[in-house]
Amino acid sequence: MLMKPLRVAVIFVEAALEVCLDRVARRAQLTGRPVQEDFVRRCNEGCVKSAYAVKDFVDLFVHIRNNGQMEFIEGHASDVRMFTMTAPALPKFPSRTGSMTTTATRLPSADSYSSPFNI
């Protein structure tokens, strides 16, 4: 049995450090579970580095800033929809003319598709 080709997407959602610190403080007040500030700082910085380290090795990279409103920094909602609604290209094979061709397969229509990206 042949495996279908895998496609990888990274959708990196980040918030400004100040926003993260504020959210952590509010959550600590509500739940009684504090998070150390230096941990929040390291995670915030490390996530950015990790996401951009793999950017060139994935099929789709989208960077979204969520400081209260969603802002696309890199990529667009339409990129996410296209990625999720299109199957990977089939392997190249000789056509009748002898040239190599690639066929992309479109997934079934999803009129009822619901997306957090409002697309």
N, C-alpha and C positions, 0 to 999 in steps of 0.2 A: 504494500500500500504506500502510495506517495504522500508525503506531507505537503500541505499547502504552504506556500511561502508566507513567512511572517512579516508583518509591518509593525513598526514601533512608532508611537507618538509620545512626545513629552508635552504636557500642558502644565506649564509652570505658573502657579498662582502665588504672587508674593504681595506683601504689604510693606510700607515704609517701617523702619525700626520703631519710630515713635508710635505708630499705630499699633504695632505688635505689643509694645510695652504697655500701652493703655489697655488693650484688650486683655492682656494677661492680668493686669492689676484689677480690672473689673471682674474677671472670672474668679480671681482669688477671693474677692469680697463676697461673691455669690456662693461659691462652693467651699471656701475655707481651704483650698488647695493652692498654695503659692508656688510660683516658679521663679527660680533665681534669675535676676536680671542678666548676669553674665552668660547664662545658658541661652536666654532669648537672643542676646546679641550674637553669640557664636552660631546658633542655628540660622538666624536671619542671613548672616554673611555666608555661611557654608552652603545654604540652599542655592543661593545665586551662583556660587562657584560651581557647584555640582551640576546644576541645570545647563549652564553654558559649556561645561566640559564635555557633555555628551551631545550637544546641539548638532554638530556636524556628522553624527553617526546614527541619526534617527531619520525616519521617513517624514515626520512632521514635527516641527517645534513651534510652540505658541507660548508667548510670555504675556501674562495678564497681571495687571496691578489691581489689587482690591483694597483700596483705602477707604472703602465705604461705597464707592461706585466702581463698576468694572471698566477698566481701560485696557485696550489691547496695545501692548508695547511692541510686540513683534508677532506677525501673523494676524489673522482675522477669523471671525466666527465662520465665515464662508469656507475657510480652509479646513476647519474642524468638520463642518458638515460634509464637504466633499470627501474628506478622508474616511469618515464613518459610513458614507453612502456608496462608496465605490470599492469594488473588490480589487485586489492586486492584479497587476498585469500577468497574463499567462506567459509561460516561457516562450522564447523565440523559436520559431519553427519555419522551415522552408515553405514559401508560397509556391503557387503553380508556376510563377515566373522565375523561380530560383532564388529570389531575394529573401532575406530574413525579415519576418514581420513579428510584431508583438500585438497581442489582443488584450484590451482592457475589458473587464466584465463589469457591467453596471448591476448593482444590487436592486432588488425589487423596490418599487416606489414605497415611500413611507409617508403618506399624506397625514397620518396621525402622529408623525414624529414630533416629540416634545423635547425641547432643548433648553438648558439653562442659559444659552447664549441668545435666546430670542431671535432665532433665524428662521 
